Amino acid sequence: MMQSEQQIMLNQVWAELIIEELVRNGVKHVCIAPGSRSTPLTLAASEHAHLSLHTHFDERGLGFLALGIAKASNEAVAVIVTSGTAVANLLPSVAESGLTKEKLVLLTADRPVELINAGANQAINQQNIFSSHVCHSLQLPSPSINVPAQWLLSRLDQACFAQQQQGGSIHINCPFPEPFYGKKEKHLLIDYLAPIQAWKAAFSPYIEQPTYSLNVTVSPQWMKVAQKKGLVIIGKVTLEEAQSAVKLAKELGWPVLADPQSGYYSPWAHYDLWLQNVACNEILADVECVLQFGARLVSKRLSSWLDKYQQDFYLIDPHVELLDDSYHSHVRYRADIMKWCQVHAQSLEGRDCFFDHAPSLEWSESLKVASQNALALARSMACHSETLSELSFALTIGQKTEACDWFIGNSLIVRLLDMVGELNLQHTYTNRGASGIDGLVATAVGVQLANQQPLLALVGDTSLLYDLNSLALLKQATAPVVLIVLNNDGGGIFDLLPVDEKKRDDFYRMPHQLEFSHAAAMFGLNYHKPETLTCAMSMINDGLKEGLHLVEINTPSGQAGEELTRLFQMIQHATLF
């Protein structure tokens, strides 16, 4: 056998083994960027019958596309890129997944070791390029007849098991020597593949490692906890998890403060507003216990209240890392949220009459009143009912939008929805790990591809400019998508910073004086620019029925900041109940 023929076959066989073993470990989607060095992996993925393939010319956007699919499907998603800076472009999405634990499998093609640090083209040091942002790194050797196929499969299974246990991304660096192209003559490697024939005939991983099951048990102290004056906080969780936590809260008779990322709207909503009121804070001063489900809260006011809170604190979340940046002394349950709530709610069914009255406790009823009065003050700030501002839009969008999935970006809009939004019982997704503006459009498209449902995505103008390439991905959508860009001419989220106005414009807001009609035309999107709230809602709901739409809502620079400043002053001194 000639050396080049052997290398072609080894490259192909190793790539096929990698792809097959990932499929057996649960991978169903592969996101691919163009490149020659990654050819063995690309061809292996394209020929596998059980994979859905997604492509994008921009590796940075590709990583976020995969992140969105992983976020919505709760499954591992593979990403294939060529060598060099193509790999480095994955870092933003990998950093996000490292915080929020979506599972990405990064298959990065590489030059063989003899071409690294030797002046070869497109050759950078890719080993450990993602550092601590991945949960496991696997540096493969170049495919060689001297490295058994059994070794390759077992190492892949080890990486996948680490990911199943910890969440986040794994990096598999694959140095393929040339040549890559040639006929498949697998009979040339019959002896090499003989030891794994039993594996090839089966459908399970080479090494099976059942995931350790965390049984949920009720602690002896639970009944005492249940009798306290408590508060349930719901952070970044799924809608189904939020609903489970709400059921438990009703059994306990405790109020619920639900983050907009949960997709649940509580009677005690708008707490980012009423927490600025002294009388409301005095009511919460008597809280004896907090149950928090999930983390990464949007509200700065709620986070500030938690910073000062010093009573019993319980945090329930399936992720392994520390999630309390206030560093309370607390009880941490690493558990399935729905199962934990179900088990603890069931334990209350047989409680004695000493606290059977818990669900009818009225201590938090005044905060419900405060919630509605704070919302009324916000509505009064929005002036005329047809005025289209960021505040009026946030007040309206949750009430009047048809049922769909939501993706909310990290601009001012997520904070406005936290303050005044009425989003309820919708599956809601965000990138709130690193809370960056990178890759938001690509992530939103990934969510849509995984869920196959109509999607409403809300981003700021700077966020859209930053991810403009990813508008090309919208053509892959399988259901209607409405992308709303709130254009306030720069980083409006910085309007409330206590910085000199000139410096705020020059170094924070960075006005651009751009609009997006030409971008919509370039990428084949239906473009809308409503002038009133009624027109905006009509365009959005019509768009959610069919097609791909970019809705641009233009608001004056600085308007939202001025409105919020006045609203906060009113809230602080108002009688809310």
N, C-alpha and C positions, 0 to 999 in steps of 0.2 A: 504494500500500500504506500503510495507517495505521501510525503509529509503534508502537503497542502490538502489532499483529499481527506486525510485523517483529521486535520484541524477543522475543515468545513463540517465534517460529520460530528465531531466532538462538540463544536459550538452549537450545532442544531440540537443534538441530543440533550446537552446540558440545559439549554433554554426550554426544551419541551418538558424535561423533568421538573424544572423550577415552576413552570406554569401549571403543570398537572398537580404538583404537590400543594401549591397555593389553592387551587380549586378544591382539593380534598380537605383543605383547612378552612373552607368557607368562602373563598373569593368568588364573586359572581360578576364583578365589573372591573374592566381594565381601561385606564385612561392613557392615551398614547400621543406623544409628540414626535414629529419627524426627526430622522437622524439615521446615519449609516451604521455607526458603531453598535447601535441597539437593534440592528436587523434580526439577529437570531431570536431575540425576545419578542419583537413585533410579529414576526412570521409565526412563531409558536402560539402566540395569543390569538392571532387572526384565524388559525386553523383549529382552535379548540371549540368544540360544539356547544359547550356549556357556559360561554362567556358573552357578556354584552360589552361591546367596544365603543369608546368615546374618544374623539380626537380634538386637538387644538394645536395651533401653530405656536402658541406662547406658553412656555413651560410654567411661568409664574401663575397664569390663569388656569392652566391644566391642573396644578396642585390644588387650587381652590375648587375647581370643578369636582375633583375627587373628594375633597373635604365635604362638599355639599351632599354628594351621593352617600358618603359614609355617615354623615350627620342624620339624614332622613331614614336610611335603611338600617342603621345600627349594625352594619356589617363591614368587614374589611374590604378596602378597595385598593387595587394595585395601580401603580403609576410607572410607566416606562418612558425613560428619556435617554438621550445620547450623552456622551461624555462632555466634560469641560464645564463652562459656565451654565450650560443647560441644567446641570445638577444644582448649582448654587441658586438658581432661580426658584427652586422648590422650598427654600428655607422659610419664607413667610408663612406658607400653609403648614409646614411641618411644625413651626413654633406654635401656631394656633392649636394644632392637634395635640401637641405636647401638654397644653394646658387644659383642653376640654375633652381629650381622650378619644376623639374619633380615630378609627383604625385605618391608617394608610400603610401600604406596603410599597416602599420605594425601590424600584428595580432600576438601578442606574448603570448604564453601560460605561466601561472604562477602557483606557489603553492598558495593555499588559505592563507589568512592573518594569520591564527593561526600557520602556519608552517614557517613564516618569522621570522628571529632572534631567532630561537628556536633550532638551530643545525640540522635542517632537511637537507637531501641531496639535492643538486642541487637547493637550495633556496637562491636567492640573492634579494636585494631590487631593483625591476624593475620599481617602480613608478618614473616617470619623468627622466628615465635613459638617454633619449636623449636631455634633457634640452631644450635650445633655438633652437636646430637644427630642431625641428618639429614645424609646425604651430598650432598644436592642440594635446592635450593628453587627452585620455579618460581612466580613471581607473575604470573598471567594478568591481562590487562585484561578489562573487561566485554565480553561478546560484541558484536562490531560488524561491520558490513558493510565497514568500512575496514581490518579486520585479516584478511588472507587465511587461508583454511583451511590452506594449505600451511605458513604460519608456525606455526600451532597444532600441526600434526602433527610438524613438525621439532623443535619445542621439547620435545614429549613424548618423542620418540625420544632426544633428548639427555639428558633426565633418566633415562630407563630405562637408557641405556648407562652412565651414571655409576653407577647402582645395580648393574648387572651386574658392573662392574669392582671396586667397592669394598664391596658389601654394605651392609646397613643400610636406613634408610627414606628415601624421597623425599617432599617436601611439595609438592603442587600446590594452590595457593590460587585459588579460582574465584569471583570476585565477579559474582553474577547480579542484574541489575536486575529489578524487577517489570515486567510480570506474568509468572507462571509457567505458568498454566493456559489451555488453549485447544486448538482443533483443529489437527491436523498438516496443514499446507498447504505441503509442501516444494516444490511447483511455483513458489512465490513466490521461492525461492532458487536456481533453476536456474542462473542466470548465476554466482552466487557459488560454487557447487559444481562448475562445469564443469572448472576446472583439475585437480581430483583424481579425475576419472572413472576413469582408469587404475588409481589406487590402490584405488578402491572395488571394481573388478572383480577385484582380486588378493587374496591372503591373507597378504601379508608386510607388515612395517612400512614406513612411508613412506621412511625412511632405514635401510638395513641396515648394521650395523656388527658384523662377526664379532668375538667375544671373543678377545683375544690369548691364545694358547696358551703356557703355560709348560712347555717340554720339560724333563723330568727327565733329568739326566746325572749320571754317577758321577764324582766328583772324583778326581784322582790320589792324594790323601791317604787315600781311603776304605779301602784295604787295610791301611794302618797303623792306622787307627782301629779296624778290625775285630779287630785282634790285641790290643787293650788290655783291661784289666779294666773292663768297662763296666756300665752300668745303664740300663734303658729305663723311662721314666716316661710313663704314658698319662693325659692329662688329659681335658678335656671334648671328646670326639669321639663319632662314631657307633659303634655296635657293630661294624659292618663295618670301619671304620677301625681300631678296637682289635684286631680279629682279625688284620688285616694286620700291625700292629705286633708282635703276639705271634709271628707266623710268622717275622718278621725276627729277633726276639730269640732264638728257638730256634736259628736258623742261627748267630747270634753266640755263643750260649752265655751270654747275659746274663740276669739276673733281671729281673722285670717288677713294677713298682709301679703298679697300675691304680686310678684314681679311680672311685668308684661311678657317676659320671655316664657312664662309658664302657659300663656294663652288663656288664663282664667281671670275673670273679673269678679272681685270680691265686694260685698257691701261696704267694706272698710277701705275701698280704693282711694286713690288720689292722696295717699299718705305723704308723698313727697311734698305736697302743699301743706296739709294740715299739721304735719310734724314741725312746721315753722311757727306754729301758734303755741303760746305759753300754756294756755289752759289745757290743750290737748296733751302736751308733754306731761303736765301734772297728773293726768289720768293714767298715763303709761308708767309713771314713776312707781306705781304700786304693783306692777307686774312681778310675779315671783318665779316664773319659769318661762323659758322660750324653747319651743321646738322648731328647729330650722331644717327644711328639706331642700337640698341643693344649695349652691353658693353663687358667687359672681353677680351680686345685686347691682341693678342699674342705679337705684336711688342713693344719692350721696347723703341725704337727710336720714334715711333709715340706717345706713352704715355708721353715721355719726352717733345716732342713738345707741346702736349696738356697742360702739366704742366705750360708751359711758355705763352701759348696763353691767351689773355685777352680781346678779342672782343666778339661779340654776340655768344652765344652758346645755341643750342637747342638739347635736348636728348629725343628720342622717343623710348619707350620700354613698353611692357605691365605689367612688374613686378612692385610691389609696393615700393620696397626698394630703398634707395639711391644707385646710380650706378656710380657716378662720384668721384673717389678717389682723384682728384685734387681740389675738392670743389670750382669749379667756381661758380660765380653768373650766373645762367642759367635758361632757361625756360624748365621745364620738362613736357612732355606729356606722361601720362600713357594711352596708346591706342594700338589698333591693328595696327601693322605697315603697313600691306597691305592696310587697309582701310584709314589710315592717308595719305599715299602716293597717293592713288587714288583720295581722296577728294581734296588734295592740288594741284595735277597735273591738275585736271579738272578746278580748279579755275584760272589756268594760261591760259586756252584756250581763254578766252575773254579779255586778257590783251591788253592795248593800245600800240600804236606804239613806245612809249617812250623806252620800253625795249624789243621789238620784236626781236632785234638783239642778245638777251642773248645767245641762243644756239650756235651762231657762234663766241663767244668771244674766243680769241686766247691766253689769258694770260697764260694758263696752258699747251699750246702745247709743250713748251720746256721741261716740266717735263715728257711728254711722251717720248721724245727723251732721256732724262736722264735715264728713266726706262730701255729702250732697251740697252743703252750703259753700264749701271751698270750690266745688265744681261750678256752682251758680256764679260765684265771683269771677271765675275764669271765663265763663260765658259772657259776663258783662263786659269783660275786657275786649272780647272779640267784636264788639260794636254791632254793626248791621249784620243780619243773618246771612246775607249774600257776599259779604266781604271775604275775599280769599287771602288769608294770611297763614303763616305756619301754625299759629295758635288755633285759629278757627278750623283749619284742616285737621289738626290732631284731635280737636273736640268732636269732629264729625265722622271721620273715616271709620272708626270702629263700630259706630252705630249703623251706618248706612251702606256698608259694603256687603255684597253677596258672599255666601260661604265660600271660602277658599283657603289654601295654605298661605301663611305670611312669612316673609323674610324681612327683617328690620335691620338696617345698617347702623353704623356707629356715629352718625352725625347728630345734630340737635334733635332730630325727629324721635329717636329712641327715648330721650329724656322727656320730651313733650308728651309722648304716649304714656310714659310712666306717671307723669303729673296729672294729665287730664283725659287720657284715652279711655275708651270703654270697650276694648277688645275682649271678647268673651267666647270661650269654647272653640277657639281656632288653633290648629297646630301651628306653632310659631317657632321660628328659627332665627338665630343670630350668630355672629362671630364675636362673643364677648369674653373669650379667653385673653387674648392680647388686646382686644378692643380696638383694633386698627381699622383703617379704611381700605386696606389692601385686599383685592380679590373678592369684593362683595358681590359683584354681578356674577362672577363665575361660580361662587358658592351657591347663590340663589338658583342658578340653572341646574347645578348638581342636585339640589333639593327636589326640584321639579322632576328631573329624570328618574329619581328614586321613587317618588310618591305617585307620579303620573296624574297629578291633580292640578287644576288651575292655580296659578300662583300670583300673589301680589307682593312686589318687592319695593321697598322704600329706601332710597339712598340720598345723600347730599350731593351737591354739584362737584365738590372737590373729590369725593369718593368716586363718582362716575368718571371724571377726567382721569383719575388714577388707574381705573380698570377699563378704559374705553375699548381695548382690544377684545375684551370678553363679550362685547355686544355681538360678536360673530357667533358665539356659542348659542345664542337664542334660537338660531335656526334649527338646533337639535331638539328643541322643546317638543314634547308630545301632547301638550294641552295649552290652553291660552295662558299667556304671561302678560301682566301689566307691570312695567317698570316705571315707578314714579320717582322723578328727580326733583327735589326741592332746591331750587336755585336761588340762593340769597347772595350770590356774587362772592363766594369765598367761604372761609371757615367761620360760619355764623355761630358755631358752638363756642367760639372764643369771645363772643361779645360781652359776656359777663365778667371777664377777667379784669382785675383792678390795675390795668396797664394804661399808660398814656395813649390816647386815641390814635395819634399818628403812628406810634410804634406798634400798636395793635394791628393796624391796617398793613403796615410794611412787613411785619415779621410773623404775624399769626394768621390774620384773616387772608391776606394775599389776594386781593380782588383780581379777577381775570377778565370780566366783561365779555364772557362767552355765553352762547346759548347752544342748544343741542339739536336743532332741526336738521342741520347738515349731517350730523352723526347718525341720526335716525334714517335719513335717506341713504347714506353710505352703506348701512347694514341692513337695509330693507325692512325697517320697522315702521309701523303706522305711528305718525307723530300727532300729538294733541297738545294744545296750549290753552287750557280753560282760563276764563276771566272771572268766573263766579264759582261759589261752592256747589250750586246745583249743577252747573255744567261739568265741573270736575267729577262729581259723583256719578253723573250719567255716563261720562266717558269711561270711567273706571269700570263700572258695572257692565257696560256694553262690551268693553274689552275683555272682561273675564269670561265672556261667552264664546269668543272666537278670536283667533289671531294673536299677533305679537305687537305690543304697543309700548311706546315711550310717551309718558305724560309728563310734561314739564310745567311745574308750578313756580312761577316767578314771584318773588316777594322782595320788597325794598331791603337793601342792606341795613342791618342794625335794628330793623323793626321788631323782631322777636325778642331781642335783648331788652329793648325799651319796655315792651309789654310785660315781660317777665319781671323786670325790676319793680314796676308799679304793682303788679299782682302780688309779689312777695311782701311788699310793704303793707298792702291791704290785709293780707292773710295774718301777718304778725299781730296786728292790732284789732282784728275783727272779733266779734262775738259769734262763734261758729256753732254753739249749741245752747 
